[in-house]
Amino acid sequence: MSLVVAGSTLAIHPGALGDVLLGVPALRVLRDAGGRLTLAAQSRIASLLVALGEADEACDFESLRLDALFAGAGDARLPAVERVVCWFGARDPDFVRRLGAIFPRAIVAASVSPGHDVWEHLLATVGVQSARLDVARVSDVLIAEGRAALDRAGSDGSRRLVVVHPGAGGVAKRWPAAAFAETLAPLVARADVETVVHEGPADAEAAAGLLARLPSARRLREPALPALAGVLARCAAYIGNDSGVSHLAAAVGAPAVVLFAAANLAWRPWARAARVLTVAIERVEAVDVRSARGALDALLG
């Protein structure tokens, strides 16, 4: 490694979008301590957090070649930093020992802890119990990118925007399309509201199922994450499943309703403004539809 940059920190989290966004309070503690913070994550996720001002530099997790620290063969490619916080590899003592030999002050911790909310656990791993929970900064550049993405989706831009994300990382986290449609039906009929269904790379089926029931809604198909942040930051209301997109909506301060199965509440967002509703994921329950509709009505007035 080259000359160590004083005060610099490398934070490592190879998880999905929502998992990394749950680390934002901990990243803020590391950044507020001074020096330069590099985030090693999936490339598009690390770049997003730099664009949101939550890290100074993005690093592709794969470029670190941390597999060498498991096998003991070859060399990892780690930047010249003063300290490392690694939410990866904690269950392998050889990995922990070899990383510690390179960085004696390294913190290696699991990304989750049973019985604790994930974001609070990640925060505790850096030695504190509280952090800034203000919303992430969304620049004018990202807002403009979001506006351009909406234009391409056919948005007229003249009405209040309601963004819906019916997808999730797994079927077990997806509220039925029929439940979303029942919830949103009164809004679709309003002249002052425009409904946009967001479709990510793995959401084609979920988005198609909802759009078939809400044919007047616009489809926002696979915008880049910075543009999506710009869309979410200016929407009047958001509703979505337990997903990375919902965590992004909460992080940028969207008036958000996020739907969780009771078993997954430890992954709830850290952003206080997001309203988390516990629903039956596997079926449409009238009480859940009423709760979700009431939450959206409260946001829109």
C-alpha positions in Angstrom: 0.0 0.0 0.0 1.0 3.6 -0.6 1.4 6.3 2.1 -1.6 6.2 4.5 -3.9 9.2 4.3 -4.3 10.6 7.9 -7.8 10.3 9.3 -9.1 8.4 6.3 -11.6 5.6 6.7 -12.7 2.7 4.5 -16.2 1.4 5.2 -17.0 -2.0 3.6 -20.6 -3.2 3.0 -21.3 -5.4 0.0 -25.0 -5.8 0.7 -28.1 -4.8 -1.4 -29.3 -1.2 -1.6 -31.5 -1.2 1.5 -28.9 -2.9 3.6 -26.3 -0.3 2.7 -28.7 2.6 3.3 -29.4 1.2 6.8 -25.7 2.0 7.4 -26.0 5.7 6.7 -26.2 6.8 10.4 -23.0 4.8 11.0 -21.3 6.3 7.9 -22.2 9.7 9.2 -20.4 9.1 12.5 -17.3 7.9 10.6 -17.4 10.9 8.3 -18.1 13.4 11.1 -15.0 12.1 12.9 -12.9 13.8 10.2 -10.8 12.7 7.3 -12.0 11.1 4.1 -14.6 8.3 4.0 -14.4 5.8 1.2 -17.4 3.4 0.8 -16.7 0.0 -0.7 -20.0 -1.5 -1.9 -21.6 -2.6 -5.1 -20.5 0.0 -7.6 -23.8 1.7 -8.3 -24.7 1.8 -4.6 -21.4 3.3 -3.5 -21.7 5.9 -6.3 -25.2 6.8 -5.1 -24.1 7.5 -1.6 -21.3 9.7 -2.9 -23.9 11.6 -4.9 -26.0 12.0 -1.8 -23.0 13.3 0.2 -22.9 10.4 2.6 -19.4 9.3 1.5 -16.4 11.1 -0.1 -15.3 8.4 -2.5 -16.8 5.2 -4.1 -15.0 2.0 -4.4 -16.3 -1.2 -6.1 -16.3 -3.9 -3.5 -15.1 -6.5 -5.9 -12.0 -4.5 -6.7 -10.8 -5.1 -3.1 -10.3 -8.8 -3.7 -11.2 -9.7 -0.1 -11.5 -13.3 -1.1 -7.8 -13.5 -0.6 -8.3 -12.9 3.1 -10.4 -16.0 3.3 -8.2 -18.3 1.3 -4.8 -16.9 2.5 -3.7 -17.0 -1.2 -2.8 -13.8 -3.1 -3.2 -10.3 -1.8 -6.2 -8.2 -1.2 -6.1 -4.8 -2.8 -6.9 -2.4 -0.1 -6.5 1.4 -0.2 -4.1 3.3 2.0 -6.4 4.4 4.8 -6.0 4.8 8.6 -8.9 2.7 9.7 -11.3 0.1 8.3 -14.9 -0.7 9.3 -15.9 -3.9 7.6 -19.5 -5.3 7.8 -18.5 -8.4 6.0 -16.6 -11.6 6.9 -17.1 -11.4 10.7 -18.0 -15.1 11.0 -14.7 -16.3 9.5 -11.9 -16.0 12.1 -9.2 -16.3 9.4 -10.6 -13.4 7.5 -10.8 -11.3 10.7 -7.2 -12.2 11.7 -5.8 -11.4 8.3 -7.6 -8.1 7.9 -6.5 -7.2 11.5 -2.9 -7.9 10.5 -3.1 -5.3 7.8 -5.2 -2.8 9.8 -4.7 -3.4 13.6 -7.6 -1.0 14.3 -10.0 -2.6 12.0 -13.6 -3.2 13.1 -15.1 -6.3 11.7 -18.7 -6.9 12.5 -21.7 -8.8 11.2 -24.2 -6.7 9.2 -27.1 -7.8 11.4 -27.6 -8.7 15.0 -30.6 -10.8 16.2 -33.0 -8.8 18.4 -31.8 -5.4 17.2 -32.9 -3.0 14.4 -30.3 -3.3 11.7 -29.4 0.4 11.5 -29.0 0.6 15.3 -26.7 -2.4 15.3 -24.5 -1.0 12.5 -24.4 2.3 14.5 -23.3 0.4 17.6 -20.5 -1.3 15.8 -18.7 2.1 15.4 -19.0 2.7 19.1 -22.0 5.1 19.4 -25.7 4.9 20.2 -26.9 8.0 18.4 -26.2 9.8 15.2 -27.7 12.4 12.8 -31.0 11.2 11.4 -31.7 14.1 9.1 -32.6 13.3 5.5 -30.0 12.9 2.9 -29.1 15.9 0.7 -30.4 15.6 -2.8 -28.7 18.1 -5.1 -30.3 20.2 -7.8 -28.4 18.0 -10.3 -30.2 14.9 -9.0 -33.5 16.7 -9.0 -33.0 17.6 -12.6 -32.1 14.0 -13.5 -35.2 12.8 -11.8 -37.3 15.3 -13.7 -35.8 14.1 -17.0 -36.6 10.5 -16.1 -40.2 11.4 -15.3 -40.4 13.3 -18.6 -39.3 10.1 -20.4 -42.0 8.2 -18.6 -44.6 10.5 -20.0 -45.3 12.5 -16.8 -47.0 15.8 -17.4 -45.3 17.4 -14.4 -48.3 19.5 -13.5 -49.8 17.4 -10.7 -48.7 16.1 -7.3 -46.7 13.0 -7.8 -47.4 9.7 -6.0 -44.7 7.0 -6.6 -45.5 3.3 -6.0 -42.9 0.6 -5.8 -44.7 -2.8 -6.0 -41.5 -4.9 -6.2 -39.0 -6.2 -3.7 -36.0 -8.4 -3.5 -38.2 -11.5 -3.0 -41.8 -12.6 -3.5 -42.1 -13.0 0.3 -41.8 -9.2 0.7 -44.3 -8.2 -2.0 -47.7 -7.0 -1.1 -50.2 -8.3 -3.7 -50.8 -6.1 -6.7 -54.6 -6.3 -5.9 -53.9 -4.7 -2.5 -51.9 -1.9 -4.0 -54.6 -1.3 -6.6 -57.4 -1.1 -4.0 -55.3 1.3 -1.9 -54.5 3.5 -4.9 -57.9 3.5 -6.6 -59.2 6.7 -5.0 -56.0 8.5 -5.8 -56.0 7.5 -9.4 -59.4 9.1 -9.7 -58.2 12.4 -8.4 -57.4 15.2 -11.0 -54.6 16.7 -8.9 -52.6 13.5 -8.5 -50.3 11.6 -10.9 -49.5 8.0 -10.1 -46.1 6.6 -11.2 -45.2 2.9 -10.8 -41.5 2.4 -10.4 -40.0 -0.7 -11.9 -36.5 -1.8 -11.0 -34.4 -4.5 -12.7 -36.2 -7.4 -10.9 -39.7 -5.9 -10.8 -41.2 -6.5 -14.2 -43.8 -9.0 -13.0 -44.8 -6.9 -10.0 -45.0 -3.7 -12.0 -47.0 -5.4 -14.8 -49.5 -6.8 -12.4 -50.2 -3.4 -10.8 -50.2 -1.5 -14.1 -52.8 -4.0 -15.5 -55.1 -2.9 -12.6 -54.1 0.8 -12.9 -53.8 1.5 -16.6 -53.7 5.3 -16.2 -50.6 5.1 -14.1 -47.2 5.9 -15.7 -44.4 3.4 -15.6 -40.9 4.6 -14.5 -38.7 1.8 -15.8 -35.2 1.3 -14.3 -34.0 4.9 -13.8 -30.4 5.2 -12.6 -30.3 5.4 -8.8 -29.3 9.1 -8.6 -32.2 10.0 -10.9 -34.5 7.8 -8.8 -33.3 9.7 -5.7 -34.3 12.9 -7.5 -37.7 11.6 -8.3 -38.4 10.5 -4.7 -37.2 13.7 -3.2 -39.8 15.7 -5.0 -42.8 13.3 -4.7 -45.9 14.2 -2.7 -46.3 10.7 -1.4 -44.6 7.3 -1.8 -45.8 3.7 -1.0 -43.8 0.6 -1.4 -42.7 -2.7 0.0 -39.8 -3.6 2.2 -37.1 -2.9 -0.4 -34.1 -0.8 -1.3 -36.2 1.7 -3.2 -38.3 2.2 -0.1 -35.2 2.8 2.0 -34.0 5.3 -0.6 -37.4 7.1 -0.4 -37.2 7.3 3.4 -33.5 8.4 3.3 -34.2 11.4 1.0 -37.2 12.5 3.0 -40.1 11.4 0.8 -43.4 11.3 2.6 -43.3 7.5 2.7 -45.5 4.6 3.6 -43.4 1.4 3.8 -45.1 -2.0 4.0 -43.4 -4.7 6.1 -44.1 -8.2 7.2 -44.0 -8.4 10.9 -41.0 -10.8 10.8 -38.9 -8.3 9.0 -39.4 -5.2 11.1 -35.7 -5.2 12.2 -35.0 -3.9 8.7 -37.3 -0.8 9.1 -35.8 2.5 7.9 -33.9 4.9 10.2 -35.6 7.9 8.8 -38.2 9.0 11.3 -40.6 10.6 8.8 -41.2 7.2 7.1 -44.4 5.5 8.3 -44.0 1.7 8.6 -47.1 -0.4 8.3 -47.2 -4.1 9.2 -49.3 -6.0 6.6 -50.1 -9.5 5.6 -47.9 -10.0 2.6 -49.4 -13.2 1.3 -53.0 -12.0 0.9 -55.2 -9.0 0.6 -56.6 -8.0 4.0 -59.3 -5.2 4.1 -57.8 -3.8 7.3 -54.4 -3.5 5.6 -55.9 -1.7 2.6 -57.7 0.7 4.9 -54.6 1.4 6.9 -52.5 2.1 3.8 -55.1 4.2 2.2 -55.5 6.2 5.4 -51.8 6.8 5.6 -51.6 8.1 2.0 -54.7 10.3 2.5 -53.0 11.8 5.6 -49.9 12.7 3.4 -51.9 14.1 0.6 -54.7 15.8 2.4 
